[in-house]
Amino acid sequence: MPVTVHDDWHSRYPGWGLDGQALHAAVAPERWCVTRKDFLFLRKEIWQAVCKGGIRPIAIDPTTGLGDEFDPTDGFIGPNMYNVVESFIKPLTLEAGKMSWALLRHPAGLSCDIFITHCWAEGAFEFIDKVLASWPLNRSTAWCCIVANPQHLDIQHLIESPSASPFAK
């Protein structure tokens, strides 16, 4: 799905147009972080994509069990992370320069205060709402794989040794 470029694209996504591979080589993986405001912004962007038909329900495949039959009118659960990444994050970051969503928002990276783990089958709105509700008051940034990892770049070398991966730092 092609991404519609907005007039305010650079204010919304300061990393737009940069070389994602060069960016990820220059910024340490443990700095591929986002803020609480970024999660609020992401929730709004996902909702807009659902409303405009960019993220749609996917019928469950009877053989694999994969799919996402979310209700597009439900603003509480939302599409699962597989669908959000395939239908929203990948097309957006591909057009932007192949960087992660986190570096698209913060090209210089941010120091990490929180590590967030999650289930990819979970609804995006439910997940983001839980993250926001449980965000520690004295923390400002978080590392979360769906937004931290560049979805178009080969990061195999980063995850070959679990103790040295971005997940461990």
N, C-alpha and C positions, 0 to 999 in steps of 0.2 A: 504494500500500500504506500503510495507516495505521500510525503509529508507536505502539508501546506505551510509555506514559509510566511510568517507574520511580519509586519512592519517592525514590531518591537522584539524580534527574535534575539538580537544580541543582548538586550537588557534581561530577557528571560533566560537565555542560555549563553553566558559570556564566553564559553569555549567554542561556540559555533564557528566552523570553518577552519579550526586548527587541525593539525595532523595528529590523529588519535594515537598512532603507534609511537611517534616522537614524544607526545605528551606522557604516555604511560611509561616510556623509557626514562623520562626526566623526573617524574614524580614517583616517590616510593609508594609501593602498594598499600602500606599502612596509612597513607594519607588520602586514599580514595574514599573520602568521607562526605557525609551530608549533614545538614542541620535539621532541627525540628521544623523550621520554616520550610525547608526543602520537602519534607514529608507532607506537609500541608499543601504545598504547591503541587506535588506529584499526585496527591489524591484528587485535586481539582482537575488536573490535566487528564487523568484516567477517566474521571466522570465525563468530561467534555468529549473524550474519544468514544466513550460508550454512547453518549447521546447523539453523536454525529455518525455512528455506525462504523467507526474505525476499529473498535473492539466489539466483536459479536460473539454470541453463544456458538459453541462448537458441539455438534452432536457427539454423543459418546460412541466410540468405536466398539462394537460388540466383541471383537477379537482381542483388542489391546486394553479396553477399558478406559482409554484416554479420550479426553474431550473436556468441554466446559459448558455445561448447560445452565449458566447463571441467568438470572432474571435481569434484563437490562433496565427495568424500572425500579429495581431494588438498590437503594443507595447505602445499604448496611453491610452486605456481604461482598458483592461485586465479582468481577471475573477473577479466575485464579491467576497465580503468578506466571504459569507457563504461557497463558494467553496474553497477559500484560506484556511479558517480555517479547513474545513473537509478534504481537499485533501493534504494540506501541513503542517500547524501548528500542528494539532492533531497527525498525524503520527510521525512527527519529535519529538515533545515534549513527546509523549508516550515512544518512544524508548530511549530518553535522560534521563528520570526519572520522568516524569509527572509534571514538573514545567512549568511556563508560558514561552513564548518566551523571554520576557524581562529578567527574572531571568536566563534563559539559556545563555543569552548574558552577564548579569551582576549579578552573584550570590549573591553579597553583597547588591545589589540594588543601586539606585541612588536617590538623592533628586530631587523633582519634581519642575519644573519651569512652565510647560505648561500642561493644560488639553485639550485633543483633543476628540471631539465627531464627529461622522460620521454616515453615512447610510450604513448598511450592504449590501444593494443591489448595492452600488456604485462599479465601477471597481477599482481594487487594484492599478493599475498604475496611473489612474486619481487621486485617493485619495492621494497616496504617493507624486505624483508630486505637488499637491496643498499644502500639508503639507510642503514640502521642499521650495516651492516658497514663502510661507507666514510665515516661521519660523522667529521669532523675533531675531535680531542680538545679543541682550544681554542675550539670554536664551540658555541653553545647554541641557536640558532634558525634556521629555514629558511623560505623562501617557495617554495611549490609550487602551481601553478595549480589542481589539483583540490581542494585544501583552502582556498586563499587566495581564489579568486574566488567571489563570491556567485552561486550557480547560478540564482537566481530574480530577480535584479535586472538591469536593462539597464546594462551596463558599456561600451557602444559608445563613449561619449565618452572613456573611459579608454584605449582601444586604437586610436583614430583616428590618433594619431601614435606610431609604434613607439618612438621615442627618449624619449618622455615617458610611456610606459605603465608599469604596475607591473612588467612583465617587464624593463624597462631600469633601474629604480631599484633 
